[in-house]
Amino acid sequence: SIDKKENLNISCILTPEEMLDRIHQNGIVGLGGATFPTHVKLKPPVGKSPKLLIINAAECEPYLTCDHQLMLEKPKEIIYGVHLLMKVIHVTEAVIAIENNKKDAIELFESMSNRYLGISVQVLKEKYPQGGERQLIEAVTGKRVPSGQLPIDIGVIVQNVATVHAAYEALMNKKPLLDRVITVTGKNMFKPQNLLVRIGTPFSHIVDFVGGVPIDTKKIVAGGPMMGRAISDLSIPVTKGSAGLVFLSSKEAKREKEENCIKCSHCIEVCPMGLEPYLLMSLTENKQWKKMQEEYLMDCIECGSCLYACPSNRPLLDYIRFAKKVVRENNIK
């Protein structure tokens, strides 16, 4: 049982450096989507020390419930995983941030967090895209991460709740990151569900397992409907960053005819990074790459809020994603 394992107190058996190495050797990465190596994130640059560990349990992306399901089934492991990561990065305070639409998980974690000194639960208002790292930090601490800087620059490290569980498995059981929970869902699905899937499993196998593609499916998205990517080939495999497989109907997938920008500023109002998406699209059309960097193009988190809010149905995010790709390539050159 977890309680017997806790009595072993792995944090006394292994030094923080040895725990960090075990996380590295078992291939643990961020499971919130970015798949950034966890051991790198847990080892700040010289001269920078974290003061707070935030566990991202917000899961604000529509349709996805894989983190929520994991929290309900593995709460002891997650809580103890948080305790271990606090030891690794030498902090005395950790906050598990959960949106208020997950009342059962909130109740469960509030009752269990009292077992460990320094771990607390913070209930957040349901809001998209609050699961973004910078948005979550601001919601929890009230502090903003300045443009061009990282969370560690203000003394914060953020880890996804599924990443914490994977780190626990690596530290306690020496288990590599071989599998992950993904959400398989859609409005026309007979039985939406969360599945524990081996990394490398073709999406086609998952589709066969759930009974095939639902009727009237127009688009299949790997990830969530806001930040995921449409896929045309189900033979592609599940990766460490695969959080879901969403089947969208014809009505949901339909894109209305694009109209001229009416300068309504809706895209500016909803942008969580304070950018001007309409301007970034215009600059992309005119290939003004240098000007785009001056307008903080790379700060875009690709949440899709601007695309969703635009009354003229302009493909703002498509242009911004393309521009970011071009700018990255130009910078490398």
HUCORLIN-V729989 format. One record per residue. N is the residue number from 1. SS is DSSP state (H for helix, E for strand, - for the rest). OMEGA is omega in radians with two decimals (NA if undefined). D_CENTER is the distance of its C-alpha to the mean C-alpha in Angstrom with 1 decimal. Layout:
n->N ss->SS omega->OMEGA d_center->D_CENTER
n->N ss->SS omega->OMEGA d_center->D_CENTER
This chain:
n->1 ss->- omega->3.13 d_center->29.3
n->2 ss->H omega->-3.10 d_center->26.6
n->3 ss->H omega->3.11 d_center->29.3
n->4 ss->H omega->3.12 d_center->31.5
n->5 ss->H omega->3.13 d_center->28.8
n->6 ss->H omega->-3.14 d_center->28.2
n->7 ss->H omega->3.08 d_center->31.9
n->8 ss->H omega->3.13 d_center->31.6
n->9 ss->- omega->-3.08 d_center->29.3
n->10 ss->H omega->-3.13 d_center->27.6
n->11 ss->H omega->3.04 d_center->27.0
n->12 ss->H omega->3.14 d_center->30.8
n->13 ss->H omega->-3.13 d_center->31.3
n->14 ss->- omega->3.02 d_center->28.9
n->15 ss->- omega->3.07 d_center->28.6
n->16 ss->H omega->3.13 d_center->25.3
n->17 ss->H omega->3.12 d_center->25.9
n->18 ss->H omega->3.08 d_center->26.6
n->19 ss->H omega->3.11 d_center->23.4
n->20 ss->H omega->3.13 d_center->21.4
n->21 ss->H omega->3.13 d_center->23.4
n->22 ss->H omega->3.06 d_center->22.8
n->23 ss->H omega->3.13 d_center->19.0
n->24 ss->H omega->-3.06 d_center->19.7
n->25 ss->H omega->-3.14 d_center->22.3
n->26 ss->- omega->2.98 d_center->20.2
n->27 ss->- omega->-3.11 d_center->17.5
n->28 ss->- omega->3.11 d_center->14.5
n->29 ss->E omega->3.11 d_center->11.4
n->30 ss->- omega->-3.08 d_center->7.8
n->31 ss->- omega->3.08 d_center->6.5
n->32 ss->- omega->3.12 d_center->2.7
n->33 ss->- omega->-3.07 d_center->4.6
n->34 ss->- omega->-3.12 d_center->6.6
n->35 ss->- omega->3.07 d_center->8.8
n->36 ss->- omega->-3.10 d_center->10.6
n->37 ss->E omega->-3.05 d_center->13.5
n->38 ss->H omega->-3.11 d_center->13.2
n->39 ss->H omega->3.09 d_center->17.0
n->40 ss->H omega->-3.12 d_center->16.9
n->41 ss->H omega->-3.11 d_center->14.5
n->42 ss->- omega->3.12 d_center->16.7
n->43 ss->- omega->-3.09 d_center->19.8
n->44 ss->- omega->3.08 d_center->20.2
n->45 ss->- omega->3.13 d_center->22.9
n->46 ss->- omega->3.14 d_center->26.4
n->47 ss->- omega->3.13 d_center->27.3
n->48 ss->- omega->-3.10 d_center->24.0
n->49 ss->- omega->3.14 d_center->23.3
n->50 ss->- omega->3.08 d_center->20.5
n->51 ss->- omega->-3.04 d_center->21.7
n->52 ss->E omega->3.01 d_center->18.7
n->53 ss->E omega->3.10 d_center->15.8
n->54 ss->E omega->3.09 d_center->13.0
n->55 ss->E omega->-3.09 d_center->11.1
n->56 ss->E omega->3.08 d_center->7.9
n->57 ss->E omega->-3.09 d_center->9.2
n->58 ss->- omega->-3.12 d_center->9.1
n->59 ss->- omega->-3.03 d_center->7.4
n->60 ss->- omega->-3.12 d_center->9.0
n->61 ss->- omega->3.12 d_center->8.7
n->62 ss->- omega->3.09 d_center->12.3
n->63 ss->- omega->-3.01 d_center->13.6
n->64 ss->- omega->3.13 d_center->10.8
n->65 ss->- omega->-3.06 d_center->12.0
n->66 ss->H omega->3.12 d_center->11.2
n->67 ss->H omega->3.12 d_center->9.8
n->68 ss->H omega->3.14 d_center->12.7
n->69 ss->H omega->3.13 d_center->15.1
n->70 ss->H omega->3.13 d_center->14.3
n->71 ss->H omega->-3.13 d_center->14.9
n->72 ss->H omega->-3.06 d_center->18.2
n->73 ss->H omega->-3.07 d_center->19.4
n->74 ss->- omega->-3.08 d_center->18.5
n->75 ss->H omega->-3.12 d_center->18.8
n->76 ss->H omega->-3.13 d_center->21.5
n->77 ss->H omega->-3.13 d_center->19.6
n->78 ss->H omega->-3.14 d_center->16.5
n->79 ss->H omega->3.13 d_center->18.8
n->80 ss->H omega->3.06 d_center->20.9
n->81 ss->H omega->3.08 d_center->17.9
n->82 ss->H omega->3.11 d_center->17.1
n->83 ss->H omega->-3.13 d_center->20.9
n->84 ss->H omega->-3.14 d_center->20.9
n->85 ss->H omega->3.06 d_center->18.2
n->86 ss->H omega->3.11 d_center->20.2
n->87 ss->H omega->-3.11 d_center->23.2
n->88 ss->H omega->-3.05 d_center->21.6
n->89 ss->H omega->3.04 d_center->20.8
n->90 ss->- omega->3.04 d_center->23.8
n->91 ss->- omega->-3.12 d_center->22.5
n->92 ss->- omega->-3.10 d_center->24.2
n->93 ss->- omega->3.07 d_center->21.6
n->94 ss->E omega->3.13 d_center->18.2
n->95 ss->E omega->3.04 d_center->16.6
n->96 ss->E omega->-3.05 d_center->14.4
n->97 ss->E omega->-3.09 d_center->13.0
n->98 ss->E omega->3.09 d_center->13.2
n->99 ss->E omega->-2.98 d_center->13.9
n->100 ss->- omega->3.07 d_center->17.5
n->101 ss->- omega->3.13 d_center->17.3
n->102 ss->- omega->-3.00 d_center->16.6
n->103 ss->H omega->3.14 d_center->20.1
n->104 ss->H omega->3.11 d_center->20.8
n->105 ss->H omega->3.12 d_center->17.9
n->106 ss->H omega->-3.13 d_center->18.9
n->107 ss->H omega->-3.11 d_center->22.5
n->108 ss->H omega->-3.07 d_center->21.8
n->109 ss->H omega->3.07 d_center->19.8
n->110 ss->H omega->-3.14 d_center->22.3
n->111 ss->H omega->-3.08 d_center->25.1
n->112 ss->H omega->-3.07 d_center->23.8
n->113 ss->H omega->3.14 d_center->22.5
n->114 ss->- omega->-3.12 d_center->26.1
n->115 ss->- omega->-3.06 d_center->26.9
n->116 ss->- omega->-3.13 d_center->25.3
n->117 ss->- omega->3.04 d_center->26.5
n->118 ss->- omega->3.14 d_center->24.0
n->119 ss->E omega->3.12 d_center->21.1
n->120 ss->E omega->3.11 d_center->20.6
n->121 ss->E omega->3.07 d_center->18.6
n->122 ss->E omega->-3.12 d_center->17.8
n->123 ss->E omega->-3.11 d_center->17.7
n->124 ss->E omega->3.04 d_center->16.1
n->125 ss->- omega->3.12 d_center->17.3
n->126 ss->- omega->-3.05 d_center->15.4
n->127 ss->- omega->3.07 d_center->14.2
n->128 ss->- omega->0.03 d_center->12.0
n->129 ss->- omega->-3.06 d_center->10.0
n->130 ss->- omega->3.10 d_center->10.0
n->131 ss->- omega->3.04 d_center->6.4
n->132 ss->- omega->-3.03 d_center->6.6
n->133 ss->H omega->-3.10 d_center->7.9
n->134 ss->H omega->3.12 d_center->11.4
n->135 ss->H omega->3.14 d_center->11.7
n->136 ss->H omega->3.13 d_center->10.8
n->137 ss->H omega->-3.14 d_center->13.3
n->138 ss->H omega->-3.13 d_center->15.8
n->139 ss->H omega->-3.09 d_center->15.6
n->140 ss->H omega->-3.00 d_center->16.2
n->141 ss->H omega->-3.05 d_center->18.7
n->142 ss->- omega->-3.14 d_center->20.0
n->143 ss->- omega->3.08 d_center->19.7
n->144 ss->- omega->3.03 d_center->18.4
n->145 ss->- omega->-3.10 d_center->17.3
n->146 ss->- omega->3.12 d_center->20.0
n->147 ss->- omega->3.14 d_center->19.5
n->148 ss->- omega->3.12 d_center->19.8
n->149 ss->- omega->-3.13 d_center->18.9
n->150 ss->- omega->3.11 d_center->16.1
n->151 ss->H omega->-3.12 d_center->15.1
n->152 ss->H omega->3.12 d_center->17.6
n->153 ss->H omega->3.05 d_center->20.2
n->154 ss->H omega->3.02 d_center->20.2
n->155 ss->- omega->-3.08 d_center->20.0
n->156 ss->E omega->2.96 d_center->16.4
n->157 ss->E omega->-3.13 d_center->13.9
n->158 ss->E omega->3.06 d_center->10.4
n->159 ss->E omega->3.09 d_center->9.1
n->160 ss->E omega->-3.08 d_center->6.7
n->161 ss->H omega->3.10 d_center->9.4
n->162 ss->H omega->3.08 d_center->9.5
n->163 ss->H omega->3.11 d_center->9.9
n->164 ss->H omega->3.13 d_center->12.6
n->165 ss->H omega->3.12 d_center->14.3
n->166 ss->H omega->3.10 d_center->14.4
n->167 ss->H omega->3.07 d_center->15.9
n->168 ss->H omega->-3.13 d_center->18.3
n->169 ss->H omega->3.13 d_center->19.5
n->170 ss->H omega->-3.08 d_center->20.1
n->171 ss->H omega->-3.06 d_center->22.0
n->172 ss->H omega->-3.03 d_center->24.0
n->173 ss->H omega->-3.10 d_center->24.6
n->174 ss->- omega->-3.10 d_center->24.1
n->175 ss->- omega->3.05 d_center->21.9
n->176 ss->- omega->3.11 d_center->20.0
n->177 ss->- omega->-3.08 d_center->16.6
n->178 ss->- omega->-3.07 d_center->18.5
n->179 ss->E omega->3.08 d_center->16.6
n->180 ss->E omega->3.10 d_center->13.5
n->181 ss->E omega->3.05 d_center->13.2
n->182 ss->E omega->3.11 d_center->12.5
n->183 ss->E omega->3.05 d_center->13.5
n->184 ss->E omega->-2.97 d_center->16.6
n->185 ss->E omega->3.12 d_center->17.8
n->186 ss->- omega->-3.08 d_center->19.7
n->187 ss->- omega->-3.12 d_center->22.4
n->188 ss->- omega->3.11 d_center->25.2
n->189 ss->- omega->3.13 d_center->24.0
n->190 ss->- omega->-3.10 d_center->26.6
n->191 ss->- omega->3.05 d_center->24.3
n->192 ss->- omega->-3.07 d_center->20.5
n->193 ss->E omega->3.02 d_center->19.1
n->194 ss->E omega->-3.07 d_center->16.5
n->195 ss->E omega->2.99 d_center->17.6
n->196 ss->E omega->-2.97 d_center->17.5
n->197 ss->E omega->3.06 d_center->17.8
n->198 ss->E omega->3.03 d_center->19.0
n->199 ss->- omega->-3.13 d_center->17.3
n->200 ss->- omega->3.10 d_center->19.6
n->201 ss->- omega->3.09 d_center->20.7
n->202 ss->E omega->3.11 d_center->21.6
n->203 ss->H omega->3.14 d_center->20.0
n->204 ss->H omega->3.12 d_center->23.7
n->205 ss->H omega->3.12 d_center->24.2
n->206 ss->H omega->3.13 d_center->21.5
n->207 ss->H omega->3.10 d_center->23.2
n->208 ss->H omega->-3.10 d_center->26.5
n->209 ss->H omega->-3.10 d_center->25.4
n->210 ss->- omega->3.04 d_center->24.4
n->211 ss->- omega->3.09 d_center->27.7
n->212 ss->- omega->3.14 d_center->27.0
n->213 ss->- omega->-3.14 d_center->25.6
n->214 ss->- omega->3.10 d_center->26.3
n->215 ss->- omega->3.10 d_center->29.2
n->216 ss->- omega->3.05 d_center->28.7
n->217 ss->E omega->-3.13 d_center->25.4
n->218 ss->E omega->-3.08 d_center->25.2
n->219 ss->E omega->3.06 d_center->21.8
n->220 ss->E omega->-3.06 d_center->19.4
n->221 ss->E omega->3.01 d_center->15.8
n->222 ss->E omega->-3.03 d_center->13.4
n->223 ss->- omega->3.12 d_center->10.0
n->224 ss->- omega->-3.10 d_center->10.2
n->225 ss->- omega->-3.12 d_center->13.3
n->226 ss->- omega->-3.04 d_center->12.0
n->227 ss->- omega->-3.13 d_center->9.8
n->228 ss->- omega->3.14 d_center->11.0
n->229 ss->E omega->3.08 d_center->14.2
n->230 ss->E omega->3.12 d_center->17.5
n->231 ss->E omega->-3.13 d_center->19.3
n->232 ss->- omega->-3.08 d_center->23.0
n->233 ss->- omega->-3.10 d_center->23.5
n->234 ss->- omega->3.10 d_center->22.6
n->235 ss->- omega->3.13 d_center->23.8
n->236 ss->- omega->-3.02 d_center->20.7
n->237 ss->E omega->2.96 d_center->19.0
n->238 ss->- omega->3.10 d_center->15.8
n->239 ss->- omega->3.13 d_center->13.9
n->240 ss->- omega->-3.12 d_center->11.6
n->241 ss->- omega->-3.12 d_center->8.6
n->242 ss->- omega->-3.12 d_center->10.1
n->243 ss->- omega->-3.09 d_center->8.5
n->244 ss->E omega->3.02 d_center->11.5
n->245 ss->E omega->-3.01 d_center->14.8
n->246 ss->E omega->3.11 d_center->16.0
n->247 ss->E omega->-3.12 d_center->19.7
n->248 ss->E omega->3.14 d_center->20.7
n->249 ss->E omega->3.12 d_center->24.4
n->250 ss->H omega->-3.12 d_center->26.8
n->251 ss->H omega->-3.11 d_center->26.6
n->252 ss->H omega->-3.04 d_center->22.8
n->253 ss->H omega->-3.06 d_center->22.7
n->254 ss->- omega->3.04 d_center->25.7
n->255 ss->- omega->3.14 d_center->25.6
n->256 ss->- omega->-3.12 d_center->28.5
n->257 ss->- omega->3.14 d_center->30.9
n->258 ss->- omega->3.11 d_center->29.8
n->259 ss->- omega->3.10 d_center->32.1
n->260 ss->- omega->3.09 d_center->32.9
n->261 ss->- omega->-3.12 d_center->30.9
n->262 ss->- omega->3.10 d_center->32.7
n->263 ss->- omega->-3.10 d_center->31.4
n->264 ss->- omega->3.12 d_center->30.1
n->265 ss->- omega->3.10 d_center->27.3
n->266 ss->H omega->-3.09 d_center->24.8
n->267 ss->H omega->3.11 d_center->22.2
n->268 ss->H omega->-3.09 d_center->22.8
n->269 ss->H omega->-3.06 d_center->22.7
n->270 ss->H omega->-3.09 d_center->19.2
n->271 ss->- omega->-3.11 d_center->17.5
n->272 ss->- omega->-3.13 d_center->15.3
n->273 ss->- omega->3.11 d_center->16.3
n->274 ss->- omega->-3.13 d_center->20.0
n->275 ss->- omega->3.09 d_center->20.7
n->276 ss->- omega->-3.05 d_center->23.3
n->277 ss->H omega->-3.13 d_center->21.9
n->278 ss->H omega->3.13 d_center->25.4
n->279 ss->H omega->3.13 d_center->26.8
n->280 ss->H omega->3.09 d_center->24.2
n->281 ss->H omega->3.13 d_center->25.1
n->282 ss->H omega->3.13 d_center->28.7
n->283 ss->H omega->3.09 d_center->28.5
n->284 ss->H omega->3.12 d_center->26.9
n->285 ss->H omega->-3.12 d_center->29.7
n->286 ss->- omega->3.08 d_center->32.1
n->287 ss->- omega->3.11 d_center->30.5
n->288 ss->- omega->-3.00 d_center->30.5
n->289 ss->H omega->-3.13 d_center->27.9
n->290 ss->H omega->3.13 d_center->29.1
n->291 ss->H omega->-3.13 d_center->29.2
n->292 ss->H omega->3.11 d_center->25.6
n->293 ss->H omega->3.09 d_center->24.5
n->294 ss->H omega->3.10 d_center->26.7
n->295 ss->- omega->3.04 d_center->24.8
n->296 ss->- omega->3.12 d_center->21.5
n->297 ss->H omega->-3.02 d_center->20.2
n->298 ss->H omega->3.06 d_center->17.7
n->299 ss->H omega->-3.12 d_center->16.1
n->300 ss->- omega->3.14 d_center->14.7
n->301 ss->- omega->3.07 d_center->11.0
n->302 ss->- omega->-3.10 d_center->12.0
n->303 ss->- omega->3.12 d_center->10.9
n->304 ss->- omega->-3.12 d_center->14.2
n->305 ss->H omega->-3.12 d_center->15.8
n->306 ss->H omega->3.12 d_center->18.9
n->307 ss->H omega->-3.12 d_center->19.5
n->308 ss->H omega->-3.03 d_center->19.3
n->309 ss->H omega->-3.02 d_center->21.6
n->310 ss->- omega->3.14 d_center->24.2
n->311 ss->- omega->3.13 d_center->27.5
n->312 ss->- omega->3.08 d_center->28.8
n->313 ss->- omega->3.14 d_center->26.2
n->314 ss->- omega->-3.09 d_center->25.7
n->315 ss->- omega->-3.05 d_center->23.0
n->316 ss->H omega->-3.08 d_center->21.6
n->317 ss->H omega->3.12 d_center->18.1
n->318 ss->H omega->-3.14 d_center->20.0
n->319 ss->H omega->-3.11 d_center->22.2
n->320 ss->H omega->3.10 d_center->19.7
n->321 ss->H omega->3.12 d_center->17.7
n->322 ss->H omega->-3.13 d_center->21.2
n->323 ss->H omega->3.12 d_center->22.3
n->324 ss->H omega->3.11 d_center->19.4
n->325 ss->H omega->-3.13 d_center->20.3
n->326 ss->H omega->-3.12 d_center->24.0
n->327 ss->H omega->3.11 d_center->23.5
n->328 ss->H omega->-3.12 d_center->21.7
n->329 ss->H omega->3.13 d_center->24.5
n->330 ss->H omega->3.14 d_center->27.2
n->331 ss->H omega->3.11 d_center->25.9
n->332 ss->H omega->3.11 d_center->26.1
n->333 ss->- omega->NA d_center->29.6
